[in-house]
Amino acid sequence: MQELYETWVALKVAGWIIVPLSLLAILAIAIMIEKTILYGRYAALPEDLYRLIETYGFDWAEVEKKLDKLDQRHYFRRFFEVVLQHRQRPVWWTESRAADEAQKIEAALARRLWVLETIVTAAPLLGLMGTIIGMMHSFQLIGGKGLVNPTGVTGGVAQALIATAIGLLIALIALFGFNYFSRLQAQTLDEMERLGTRLIDHIRLDQEGETHEAA
C-alpha cells in the first residue's frame, strides 16, 4: 500500500500533464490488447491446414472442408476462398483477385498501428512540456532577492523529472508494441503470399492436366 501511495503522490506532483499522458498510455495498451486478440483469433493459421497446402498434391475439397472450420472473418480463410472461388478462371485473373484481397487484409492488419507510432513521438514531447512547465514554476519562485521558496523549487524540479520519465516510459511501451505488431503483420502477409503461391501452382498443374487430356 505504501508503494501505491508513493506512486499516487508522484503522479500528483507531475501536475496536469499527467492527464494526457495517462490517456496516451491507456490508448496504447488498448490497441496492443486489440491486436493481440485479432492475431490470435483471425490470423493464426491452423497447423493441419498449413501441412495440407504444403503437400502440393492436396484435394481442393479437403481444403474447403478445413476452411469451413475457420471463422468467416479469419484472414487466411478470406484469402484462400478468393483463390478457390476463381480457380476455374485464368491464372492471371485468380492472381489479381488474390492480390486485391491481400491488400485489404494488409490494411486491416495495419489499422491503428499509426496511433502507436504517433504515441511514440507524442509521449516524450508531452513529457518534455511537463519538464518545461515544472522548470518555469521553479524559476518563478526565484525573486530579485534570491531564492524565495526552496521547497517550491524542488517541487517544480520533481514535476519536471516525473513528467519526463513517464513520457519516456509510455513511448518505450508503444515503440515495442509498434515494432512487434509490424513484424507480426509482415510475417503473416509473407506466409499468406507463400501459401497463395502454392495454391496458384496447384491451379496451374490442374489446368495443364486438363489441357493434356483435351489434346
MDAnalysis code that builds the backbone (N, CA, C; Angstrom):
import MDAnalysis as mda
import numpy as np

u = mda.Universe.empty(645, n_residues=215, atom_resindex=np.repeat(np.arange(215), 3), trajectory=True)
u.add_TopologyAttr("name", ["N", "CA", "C"] * 215)
u.add_TopologyAttr("resid", np.arange(1, 216))
u.add_TopologyAttr("resname", ["MET", "GLN", "GLU", "LEU", "TYR", "GLU", "THR", "TRP", "VAL", "ALA", "LEU", "LYS", "VAL", "ALA", "GLY", "TRP", "ILE", "ILE", "VAL", "PRO", "LEU", "SER", "LEU", "LEU", "ALA", "ILE", "LEU", "ALA", "ILE", "ALA", "ILE", "MET", "ILE", "GLU", "LYS", "THR", "ILE", "LEU", "TYR", "GLY", "ARG", "TYR", "ALA", "ALA", "LEU", "PRO", "GLU", "ASP", "LEU", "TYR", "ARG", "LEU", "ILE", "GLU", "THR", "TYR", "GLY", "PHE", "ASP", "TRP", "ALA", "GLU", "VAL", "GLU", "LYS", "LYS", "LEU", "ASP", "LYS", "LEU", "ASP", "GLN", "ARG", "HIS", "TYR", "PHE", "ARG", "ARG", "PHE", "PHE", "GLU", "VAL", "VAL", "LEU", "GLN", "HIS", "ARG", "GLN", "ARG", "PRO", "VAL", "TRP", "TRP", "THR", "GLU", "SER", "ARG", "ALA", "ALA", "ASP", "GLU", "ALA", "GLN", "LYS", "ILE", "GLU", "ALA", "ALA", "LEU", "ALA", "ARG", "ARG", "LEU", "TRP", "VAL", "LEU", "GLU", "THR", "ILE", "VAL", "THR", "ALA", "ALA", "PRO", "LEU", "LEU", "GLY", "LEU", "MET", "GLY", "THR", "ILE", "ILE", "GLY", "MET", "MET", "HIS", "SER", "PHE", "GLN", "LEU", "ILE", "GLY", "GLY", "LYS", "GLY", "LEU", "VAL", "ASN", "PRO", "THR", "GLY", "VAL", "THR", "GLY", "GLY", "VAL", "ALA", "GLN", "ALA", "LEU", "ILE", "ALA", "THR", "ALA", "ILE", "GLY", "LEU", "LEU", "ILE", "ALA", "LEU", "ILE", "ALA", "LEU", "PHE", "GLY", "PHE", "ASN", "TYR", "PHE", "SER", "ARG", "LEU", "GLN", "ALA", "GLN", "THR", "LEU", "ASP", "GLU", "MET", "GLU", "ARG", "LEU", "GLY", "THR", "ARG", "LEU", "ILE", "ASP", "HIS", "ILE", "ARG", "LEU", "ASP", "GLN", "GLU", "GLY", "GLU", "THR", "HIS", "GLU", "ALA", "ALA"])
u.atoms.positions = np.array([
    [0.826, -1.213, 0.000],
    [0.000, 0.000, 0.000],
    [0.860, 1.263, 0.000],
    [1.992, 1.197, 0.735],
    [2.853, 2.363, 0.813],
    [3.418, 2.726, -0.563],
    [3.760, 1.692, -1.350],
    [4.297, 1.951, -2.685],
    [3.249, 2.566, -3.595],
    [1.997, 2.085, -3.487],
    [0.918, 2.663, -4.286],
    [0.678, 4.116, -3.901],
    [0.744, 4.390, -2.606],
    [0.540, 5.762, -2.151],
    [1.651, 6.676, -2.664],
    [2.889, 6.186, -2.608],
    [4.006, 6.993, -3.097],
    [3.894, 7.237, -4.601],
    [3.419, 6.215, -5.326],
    [3.218, 6.385, -6.766],
    [2.150, 7.433, -7.038],
    [1.064, 7.390, -6.275],
    [-0.017, 8.366, -6.438],
    [0.467, 9.782, -6.142],
    [1.281, 9.920, -5.103],
    [1.829, 11.241, -4.761],
    [2.726, 11.746, -5.888],
    [3.529, 10.841, -6.460],
    [4.424, 11.232, -7.552],
    [3.629, 11.696, -8.771],
    [2.533, 11.013, -9.052],
    [1.708, 11.404, -10.183],
    [1.054, 12.765, -9.939],
    [0.666, 13.033, -8.699],
    [0.076, 14.331, -8.376],
    [1.102, 15.443, -8.532],
    [2.345, 15.144, -8.174],
    [3.404, 16.141, -8.304],
    [3.638, 16.494, -9.765],
    [3.443, 15.502, -10.669],
    [3.684, 15.735, -12.094],
    [2.755, 16.781, -12.682],
    [1.639, 17.064, -12.027],
    [0.751, 18.126, -12.483],
    [-0.240, 17.668, -13.537],
    [-0.864, 18.648, -14.205],
    [-1.939, 18.354, -15.150],
    [-1.460, 17.590, -16.387],
    [-0.168, 17.644, -16.668],
    [0.350, 16.972, -17.867],
    [0.182, 15.458, -17.768],
    [-0.030, 14.962, -16.524],
    [-0.210, 13.517, -16.357],
    [-1.515, 13.040, -16.975],
    [-2.493, 13.930, -17.146],
    [-3.787, 13.538, -17.713],
    [-3.644, 13.112, -19.180],
    [-3.098, 13.964, -20.066],
    [-2.923, 13.499, -21.455],
    [-1.940, 12.328, -21.566],
    [-0.927, 12.287, -20.702],
    [-0.006, 11.159, -20.734],
    [-0.720, 9.856, -20.353],
    [-1.610, 9.940, -19.374],
    [-2.372, 8.745, -18.980],
    [-3.285, 8.290, -20.106],
    [-3.895, 9.249, -20.807],
    [-4.759, 8.896, -21.935],
    [-3.963, 8.198, -23.035],
    [-2.760, 8.676, -23.296],
    [-1.911, 8.028, -24.300],
    [-1.537, 6.612, -23.862],
    [-1.251, 6.444, -22.577],
    [-0.893, 5.120, -22.075],
    [-2.066, 4.149, -22.206],
    [-3.255, 4.599, -21.837],
    [-4.445, 3.749, -21.942],
    [-4.711, 3.390, -23.403],
    [-4.566, 4.379, -24.288],
    [-4.802, 4.141, -25.708],
    [-3.807, 3.127, -26.271],
    [-2.543, 3.262, -25.906],
    [-1.518, 2.335, -26.393],
    [-1.794, 0.915, -25.909],
    [-2.131, 0.764, -24.632],
    [-2.402, -0.571, -24.082],
    [-3.645, -1.173, -24.732],
    [-4.688, -0.347, -24.945],
    [-5.911, -0.845, -25.573],
    [-5.649, -1.349, -26.995],
    [-4.849, -0.612, -27.752],
    [-4.535, -1.025, -29.122],
    [-3.738, -2.325, -29.121],
    [-2.783, -2.445, -28.216],
    [-1.974, -3.661, -28.170],
    [-2.798, -4.877, -27.749],
    [-3.735, -4.685, -26.832],
    [-4.627, -5.786, -26.451],
    [-5.507, -6.187, -27.630],
    [-6.034, -5.177, -28.342],
    [-6.874, -5.463, -29.502],
    [-6.095, -6.230, -30.570],
    [-4.848, -5.829, -30.815],
    [-4.032, -6.500, -31.824],
    [-3.709, -7.939, -31.401],
    [-3.461, -8.141, -30.123],
    [-3.176, -9.486, -29.633],
    [-4.373, -10.409, -29.854],
    [-5.567, -9.925, -29.545],
    [-6.784, -10.715, -29.759],
    [-7.009, -10.956, -31.246],
    [-6.801, -9.924, -32.062],
    [-7.012, -10.042, -33.501],
    [-6.120, -11.115, -34.115],
    [-4.836, -11.090, -33.781],
    [-3.921, -12.075, -34.362],
    [-4.211, -13.475, -33.830],
    [-4.621, -13.561, -32.568],
    [-4.925, -14.864, -32.000],
    [-6.157, -15.508, -32.616],
    [-7.165, -14.702, -32.948],
    [-8.422, -15.234, -33.462],
    [-8.467, -15.335, -34.981],
    [-7.929, -14.334, -35.659],
    [-8.166, -14.225, -37.097],
    [-6.921, -14.308, -37.966],
    [-5.757, -14.512, -37.367],
    [-4.540, -14.572, -38.188],
    [-3.673, -15.780, -37.864],
    [-4.125, -16.626, -36.968],
    [-3.356, -17.833, -36.630],
    [-3.747, -18.955, -37.586],
    [-2.774, -19.445, -38.329],
    [-3.041, -20.487, -39.325],
    [-3.011, -21.864, -38.657],
    [-4.106, -22.643, -38.755],
    [-4.107, -23.998, -38.175],
    [-3.017, -24.867, -38.790],
    [-2.382, -25.677, -37.956],
    [-1.262, -26.499, -38.406],
    [-1.696, -27.516, -39.459],
    [-2.885, -28.103, -39.296],
    [-3.320, -29.115, -40.258],
    [-3.577, -28.518, -41.640],
    [-4.113, -27.304, -41.685],
    [-4.326, -26.636, -42.967],
    [-2.993, -26.273, -43.612],
    [-2.061, -25.827, -42.791],
    [-0.730, -25.478, -43.295],
    [-0.052, -26.700, -43.924],
    [-0.078, -27.822, -43.214],
    [0.569, -29.034, -43.727],
    [-0.119, -29.543, -44.996],
    [-1.439, -29.396, -45.055],
    [-2.178, -29.854, -46.235],
    [-1.753, -29.090, -47.481],
    [-1.695, -27.773, -47.384],
    [-1.327, -26.956, -48.543],
    [0.124, -27.184, -48.933],
    [0.983, -27.466, -47.977],
    [2.397, -27.686, -48.271],
    [2.643, -28.989, -49.017],
    [1.667, -29.891, -49.034],
    [1.881, -31.176, -49.717],
    [1.815, -31.057, -51.232],
    [1.290, -29.958, -51.753],
    [1.119, -29.739, -53.195],
    [0.033, -30.642, -53.791],
    [0.031, -31.906, -53.424],
    [-0.923, -32.825, -54.038],
    [-2.225, -32.923, -53.270],
    [-2.692, -31.820, -52.735],
    [-3.896, -31.827, -51.908],
    [-5.160, -31.840, -52.770],
    [-6.245, -32.189, -52.121],
    [-7.555, -32.184, -52.769],
    [-8.251, -30.878, -52.420],
    [-8.816, -30.219, -53.411],
    [-9.492, -28.943, -53.176],
    [-10.645, -29.096, -52.185],
    [-11.342, -30.205, -52.253],
    [-12.469, -30.428, -51.337],
    [-11.989, -30.499, -49.890],
    [-10.802, -31.063, -49.692],
    [-10.248, -31.157, -48.342],
    [-9.869, -29.773, -47.816],
    [-9.348, -28.941, -48.697],
    [-9.020, -27.565, -48.299],
    [-10.286, -26.810, -47.912],
    [-11.326, -26.928, -48.720],
    [-12.587, -26.253, -48.421],
    [-13.168, -26.741, -47.097],
    [-13.035, -28.008, -46.829],
    [-13.550, -28.574, -45.581],
    [-12.850, -27.965, -44.370],
    [-11.535, -27.806, -44.463],
    [-10.782, -27.230, -43.345],
    [-11.042, -25.729, -43.223],
    [-11.253, -25.053, -44.346],
    [-11.557, -23.624, -44.291],
    [-12.910, -23.364, -43.634],
    [-13.851, -24.279, -43.829],
    [-15.179, -24.118, -43.230],
    [-15.127, -24.115, -41.705],
    [-14.068, -24.688, -41.141],
    [-13.936, -24.732, -39.689],
    [-13.462, -23.397, -39.113],
    [-12.931, -22.547, -39.968],
    [-12.431, -21.250, -39.516],
    [-13.535, -20.213, -39.499],
    [-13.349, -19.199, -38.668],
    [-14.279, -18.076, -38.627],
    [-14.299, -17.372, -39.988],
    [-15.458, -16.897, -40.394],
    [-15.568, -16.231, -41.695],
    [-14.712, -14.970, -41.778],
    [-14.383, -14.400, -40.618],
    [-13.538, -13.204, -40.603],
    [-12.052, -13.536, -40.552],
    [-11.735, -14.830, -40.494],
    [-10.328, -15.236, -40.444],
    [-9.634, -14.812, -41.731],
    [-8.470, -14.201, -41.598],
    [-7.798, -13.619, -42.755],
    [-7.327, -14.677, -43.750],
    [-6.819, -15.783, -43.258],
    [-6.383, -16.833, -44.183],
    [-7.578, -17.454, -44.904],
    [-8.694, -17.581, -44.215],
    [-9.885, -18.107, -44.893],
    [-10.333, -17.150, -45.983],
    [-10.368, -15.869, -45.698],
    [-10.774, -14.888, -46.704],
    [-9.863, -14.965, -47.929],
    [-8.572, -15.066, -47.686],
    [-7.617, -15.076, -48.789],
    [-7.725, -16.358, -49.607],
    [-7.755, -17.498, -48.921],
    [-7.807, -18.780, -49.632],
    [-9.117, -18.945, -50.391],
    [-10.220, -18.458, -49.827],
    [-11.507, -18.619, -50.503],
    [-11.558, -17.832, -51.811],
    [-10.871, -16.692, -51.854],
    [-10.811, -15.938, -53.110],
    [-10.120, -16.774, -54.186],
    [-9.041, -17.448, -53.809],
    [-8.326, -18.301, -54.770],
    [-9.204, -19.468, -55.202],
    [-9.873, -20.092, -54.235],
    [-10.701, -21.255, -54.549],
    [-11.892, -20.876, -55.433],
    [-12.484, -19.738, -55.184],
    [-13.651, -19.320, -55.950],
    [-13.319, -19.034, -57.407],
    [-12.075, -18.647, -57.680],
    [-11.688, -18.264, -59.043],
    [-10.706, -19.247, -59.669],
    [-10.598, -20.453, -59.119],
    [-9.582, -21.373, -59.620],
    [-9.905, -21.925, -61.012],
    [-11.153, -21.789, -61.443],
    [-11.505, -22.249, -62.786],
    [-11.224, -21.189, -63.846],
    [-10.900, -19.993, -63.428],
    [-10.601, -18.916, -64.374],
    [-9.117, -18.922, -64.733],
    [-8.706, -18.080, -65.677],
    [-7.269, -17.995, -65.997],
    [-6.450, -17.622, -64.765],
    [-5.216, -18.080, -64.746],
    [-4.378, -17.879, -63.560],
    [-4.166, -16.394, -63.267],
    [-3.977, -15.588, -64.311],
    [-3.745, -14.165, -64.087],
    [-4.943, -13.519, -63.410],
    [-6.134, -13.992, -63.723],
    [-7.348, -13.467, -63.098],
    [-7.345, -13.817, -61.605],
    [-7.033, -15.074, -61.306],
    [-7.008, -15.524, -59.912],
    [-5.956, -14.768, -59.110],
    [-4.790, -14.592, -59.698],
    [-3.722, -13.863, -59.001],
    [-4.119, -12.422, -58.721],
    [-4.807, -11.799, -59.675],
    [-5.239, -10.419, -59.492],
    [-6.233, -10.292, -58.346],
    [-7.206, -11.210, -58.295],
    [-8.208, -11.163, -57.222],
    [-7.557, -11.462, -55.870],
    [-6.609, -12.392, -55.853],
    [-5.915, -12.715, -54.607],
    [-5.092, -11.524, -54.117],
    [-4.462, -10.812, -55.037],
    [-3.668, -9.638, -54.666],
    [-4.564, -8.539, -54.091],
    [-5.741, -8.367, -54.677],
    [-6.688, -7.373, -54.154],
    [-7.104, -7.710, -52.722],
    [-7.388, -8.983, -52.480],
    [-7.800, -9.399, -51.136],
    [-6.647, -9.255, -50.153],
    [-5.436, -9.555, -50.598],
    [-4.270, -9.407, -49.723],
    [-4.068, -7.949, -49.324],
    [-4.348, -7.021, -50.222],
    [-4.235, -5.600, -49.894],
    [-5.255, -5.195, -48.837],
    [-6.467, -5.729, -48.948],
    [-7.491, -5.436, -47.943],
    [-7.089, -5.993, -46.576],
    [-6.528, -7.192, -46.575],
    [-6.091, -7.811, -45.320],
    [-4.936, -7.025, -44.716],
    [-4.013, -6.582, -45.566],
    [-2.894, -5.775, -45.078],
    [-3.388, -4.493, -44.423],
    [-4.388, -3.861, -45.043],
    [-4.953, -2.638, -44.463],
    [-5.618, -2.926, -43.124],
    [-6.290, -4.073, -43.011],
    [-6.948, -4.436, -41.753],
    [-5.923, -4.707, -40.660],
    [-4.829, -5.376, -41.007],
    [-3.790, -5.671, -40.021],
    [-3.068, -4.404, -39.564],
    [-2.939, -3.453, -40.462],
    [-2.213, -2.206, -40.145],
    [-3.090, -1.173, -39.456],
    [-4.393, -1.466, -39.334],
    [-5.310, -0.485, -38.759],
    [-4.894, -0.101, -37.335],
    [-4.819, 1.178, -37.078],
    [-4.488, 1.790, -35.791],
    [-3.021, 1.621, -35.377],
    [-2.210, 1.005, -36.211],
    [-0.784, 0.975, -35.889],
    [-0.177, 2.382, -35.931],
    [-0.762, 3.247, -36.774],
    [-0.253, 4.616, -36.861],
    [-0.446, 5.348, -35.526],
    [-1.454, 4.925, -34.760],
    [-1.680, 5.563, -33.461],
    [-0.515, 5.246, -32.525],
    [-0.083, 3.972, -32.512],
    [1.078, 3.615, -31.694],
    [2.315, 4.393, -32.122],
    [2.484, 4.524, -33.439],
    [3.638, 5.274, -33.949],
    [3.571, 6.738, -33.514],
    [2.361, 7.301, -33.495],
    [2.193, 8.685, -33.057],
    [2.489, 8.834, -31.572],
    [2.059, 7.848, -30.769],
    [2.300, 7.897, -29.333],
    [3.792, 7.848, -29.031],
    [4.535, 7.093, -29.839],
    [5.988, 7.019, -29.653],
    [6.609, 8.409, -29.721],
    [6.075, 9.261, -30.581],
    [6.599, 10.625, -30.725],
    [5.952, 11.597, -29.744],
    [4.634, 11.446, -29.551],
    [3.889, 12.430, -28.757],
    [4.185, 12.326, -27.264],
    [4.338, 11.116, -26.730],
    [4.526, 10.948, -25.287],
    [5.784, 11.659, -24.767],
    [6.953, 11.477, -25.410],
    [8.123, 12.223, -24.920],
    [7.967, 13.731, -25.044],
    [7.268, 14.183, -26.094],
    [7.069, 15.626, -26.249],
    [6.185, 16.178, -25.141],
    [5.139, 15.414, -24.777],
    [4.306, 15.842, -23.649],
    [5.110, 15.830, -22.351],
    [5.951, 14.802, -22.194],
    [6.806, 14.770, -21.010],
    [7.758, 15.954, -20.977],
    [8.270, 16.325, -22.148],
    [9.149, 17.494, -22.231],
    [8.392, 18.770, -21.893],
    [7.125, 18.841, -22.317],
    [6.309, 20.003, -21.952],
    [6.145, 20.086, -20.435],
    [5.912, 18.913, -19.818],
    [5.822, 18.897, -18.360],
    [7.125, 19.346, -17.716],
    [8.240, 18.972, -18.331],
    [9.545, 19.400, -17.831],
    [9.685, 20.917, -17.886],
    [9.293, 21.483, -19.012],
    [9.396, 22.942, -19.181],
    [8.494, 23.666, -18.191],
    [7.264, 23.183, -18.044],
    [6.330, 23.821, -17.105],
    [6.863, 23.740, -15.680],
    [7.398, 22.571, -15.306],
    [7.942, 22.418, -13.961],
    [9.123, 23.336, -13.709],
    [10.010, 23.458, -14.684],
    [11.158, 24.340, -14.519],
    [10.747, 25.802, -14.482],
    [9.747, 26.163, -15.299],
    [9.248, 27.541, -15.255],
    [8.665, 27.850, -13.888],
    [7.952, 26.881, -13.326],
    [7.398, 27.065, -11.988],
    [8.509, 27.265, -10.964],
    [9.607, 26.535, -11.128],
    [10.735, 26.671, -10.210],
    [11.383, 28.039, -10.339],
    [11.553, 28.509, -11.568],
    [12.201, 29.804, -11.783],
    [11.358, 30.956, -11.266],
    [10.041, 30.782, -11.289],
    [9.167, 31.846, -10.796],
    [9.333, 32.058, -9.293],
    [9.817, 31.042, -8.606],
    [9.988, 31.130, -7.160],
    [11.316, 31.756, -6.769],
    [12.098, 32.125, -7.769],
    [13.370, 32.795, -7.503],
    [13.175, 34.280, -7.785],
    [13.142, 35.105, -6.732],
    [12.878, 36.533, -6.882],
    [14.145, 37.337, -7.069],
    [13.983, 38.644, -7.059],
    [15.144, 39.505, -7.239],
    [16.092, 39.443, -6.061],
    [15.588, 39.048, -4.892],
    [16.439, 38.969, -3.699],
    [16.975, 37.553, -3.471],
    [16.815, 36.726, -4.462],
    [17.341, 35.368, -4.310],
    [16.220, 34.350, -4.208],
    [16.532, 33.243, -3.596],
    [15.605, 32.122, -3.515],
    [14.489, 32.452, -2.541],
    [13.256, 32.397, -3.000],
    [12.107, 32.726, -2.176],
    [11.576, 31.505, -1.443],
    [11.443, 30.382, -2.159],
    [10.839, 29.181, -1.582],
    [11.610, 27.951, -2.046],
    [12.601, 27.492, -1.297],
    [13.395, 26.327, -1.717],
    [12.547, 25.079, -1.929],
    [11.552, 24.875, -1.094],
    [10.685, 23.697, -1.232],
    [9.922, 23.734, -2.544],
    [9.444, 24.922, -2.916],
    [8.720, 25.057, -4.175],
    [9.601, 24.776, -5.367],
    [10.871, 25.192, -5.274],
    [11.795, 24.945, -6.379],
    [12.017, 23.448, -6.563],
    [12.269, 22.741, -5.488],
    [12.482, 21.293, -5.605],
    [11.230, 20.587, -6.094],
    [10.040, 21.108, -5.719],
    [8.794, 20.523, -6.211],
    [8.658, 20.682, -7.708],
    [9.056, 21.855, -8.215],
    [8.990, 22.080, -9.653],
    [9.946, 21.182, -10.408],
    [11.146, 20.989, -9.855],
    [12.102, 20.093, -10.492],
    [11.582, 18.659, -10.476],
    [10.963, 18.253, -9.365],
    [10.390, 16.912, -9.284],
    [9.300, 16.715, -10.325],
    [8.459, 17.758, -10.490],
    [7.410, 17.691, -11.500],
    [8.022, 17.503, -12.888],
    [9.098, 18.226, -13.143],
    [9.751, 18.127, -14.451],
    [10.302, 16.720, -14.686],
    [10.969, 16.167, -13.686],
    [11.583, 14.852, -13.855],
    [10.543, 13.748, -13.980],
    [9.477, 13.815, -13.187],
    [8.444, 12.777, -13.233],
    [7.734, 12.791, -14.578],
    [7.387, 13.968, -15.081],
    [6.708, 14.064, -16.373],
    [7.578, 13.506, -17.495],
    [8.862, 13.814, -17.459],
    [9.773, 13.298, -18.484],
    [9.879, 11.783, -18.417],
    [10.019, 11.255, -17.204],
    [10.158, 9.810, -17.037],
    [8.915, 9.064, -17.517],
    [7.747, 9.575, -17.175],
    [6.502, 8.927, -17.582],
    [6.343, 8.980, -19.101],
    [6.660, 10.133, -19.693],
    [6.562, 10.260, -21.146],
    [7.475, 9.280, -21.866],
    [8.698, 9.127, -21.373],
    [9.632, 8.181, -21.988],
    [9.172, 6.741, -21.805],
    [8.619, 6.423, -20.638],
    [8.147, 5.059, -20.386],
    [7.009, 4.692, -21.332],
    [6.062, 5.609, -21.499],
    [4.939, 5.361, -22.408],
    [5.434, 5.198, -23.843],
    [6.392, 6.033, -24.237],
    [6.944, 5.943, -25.595],
    [7.645, 4.604, -25.820],
    [8.360, 4.119, -24.820],
    [9.044, 2.831, -24.955],
    [8.048, 1.685, -25.109],
    [6.981, 1.706, -24.306],
    [5.966, 0.657, -24.404],
    [5.316, 0.676, -25.784],
    [4.956, 1.875, -26.250],
    [4.333, 1.992, -27.572],
    [5.296, 1.588, -28.685],
    [6.579, 1.892, -28.520],
    [7.573, 1.539, -29.536],
    [7.724, 0.026, -29.657],
    [7.830, -0.640, -28.503],
    [7.930, -2.105, -28.532],
    [6.680, -2.722, -29.151],
    [5.507, -2.179, -28.788],
    [4.267, -2.694, -29.359],
    [4.193, -2.473, -30.858],
    [4.574, -1.286, -31.309],
    [4.534, -0.975, -32.741],
    [5.473, -1.884, -33.527],
    [6.704, -2.054, -33.033],
    [7.665, -2.902, -33.738],
    [7.225, -4.361, -33.754],
    [6.680, -4.835, -32.643],
    [6.258, -6.234, -32.564],
    [5.125, -6.529, -33.542],
    [4.097, -5.686, -33.529],
    [2.940, -5.952, -34.390],
    [3.244, -5.645, -35.855],
    [4.150, -4.742, -36.119],
    [4.576, -4.510, -37.505],
    [5.299, -5.738, -38.039],
    [6.148, -6.327, -37.210],
    [6.857, -7.540, -37.632],
    [5.872, -8.699, -37.795],
    [4.913, -8.806, -36.881],
    [3.914, -9.874, -36.965],
    [3.070, -9.718, -38.224],
    [2.748, -8.480, -38.577],
    [1.994, -8.225, -39.802],
    [2.789, -8.668, -41.028],
    [4.066, -8.324, -41.059],
    [4.907, -8.711, -42.198],
    [5.021, -10.235, -42.303],
    [5.175, -10.905, -41.172],
    [5.277, -12.367, -41.190],
    [3.983, -13.011, -41.672],
    [2.847, -12.472, -41.232],
    [1.552, -13.019, -41.644],
    [1.343, -12.858, -43.142],
    [1.665, -11.689, -43.660],
    [1.489, -11.450, -45.096],
    [2.463, -12.280, -45.927],
    [3.687, -12.458, -45.436],
    [4.650, -13.295, -46.155],
    [4.168, -14.745, -46.216],
    [3.642, -15.236, -45.093],
    [3.135, -16.605, -45.064],
    [1.929, -16.754, -45.988],
    [1.083, -15.742, -45.999],
    [-0.098, -15.770, -46.863],
    [0.323, -15.781, -48.340],
    [1.304, -14.964, -48.679],
    [1.781, -14.921, -50.065],
    [2.413, -16.252, -50.471],
    [3.196, -16.834, -49.568],
    [3.866, -18.094, -49.888],
    [2.857, -19.228, -50.096],
    [1.860, -19.323, -49.218],
    [0.859, -20.375, -49.365],
    [-0.061, -20.096, -50.555],
    [-0.296, -18.816, -50.821],
    [-1.072, -18.473, -52.006],
    [-0.373, -18.932, -53.275],
    [0.961, -18.836, -53.280],
    [1.731, -19.331, -54.428],
    [1.567, -20.836, -54.586],
    [1.486, -21.548, -53.458],
    [1.248, -22.996, -53.515],
    [-0.096, -23.283, -54.194],
    [-1.108, -22.537, -53.827],
    [-2.433, -22.745, -54.420],
    [-2.426, -22.435, -55.917],
    [-1.767, -21.344, -56.286],
    [-1.696, -20.966, -57.704],
    [-0.936, -22.030, -58.500],
    [0.144, -22.558, -57.920],
    [0.888, -23.629, -58.601],
    [0.000, -24.853, -58.812],
    [-0.831, -25.162, -57.825],
    [-1.736, -26.306, -57.943],
    [-2.757, -26.051, -59.055],
    [-3.231, -24.815, -59.154],
    [-4.178, -24.461, -60.223],
    [-3.517, -24.638, -61.585],
    [-2.273, -24.203, -61.703],
    [-1.556, -24.354, -62.975],
    [-1.423, -25.827, -63.345],
    [-1.095, -26.663, -62.371],
    [-0.971, -28.096, -62.647],
    [-2.308, -28.691, -63.090],
    [-3.380, -28.268, -62.423],
    [-4.706, -28.768, -62.811],
    [-5.051, -28.355, -64.237],
    [-4.779, -27.087, -64.554],
    [-5.118, -26.598, -65.885],
    [-4.246, -27.244, -66.961],
    [-2.990, -27.486, -66.656],
    [-2.127, -28.179, -67.624],
    [-2.587, -29.614, -67.841],
    [-3.034, -30.266, -66.749],
    [-3.536, -31.612, -66.877],
    [-4.795, -31.671, -67.727],
    [-5.682, -30.689, -67.549],
    [-6.889, -30.641, -68.353],
    [-6.567, -30.389, -69.825],
    [-5.533, -29.574, -70.085],
    [-5.136, -29.287, -71.466],
    [-4.605, -30.544, -72.153],
    [-3.784, -31.299, -71.408],
    [-3.228, -32.535, -71.975],
    [-4.331, -33.542, -72.251],
    [-5.311, -33.636, -71.350],
    [-6.402, -34.572, -71.545],
    [-7.232, -34.188, -72.770],
    [-7.463, -32.875, -72.933],
    [-8.232, -32.410, -74.082],
    [-7.473, -32.676, -75.383],
    [-6.149, -32.552, -75.324],
    [-5.341, -32.797, -76.538],
    [-5.343, -34.279, -76.881],
])
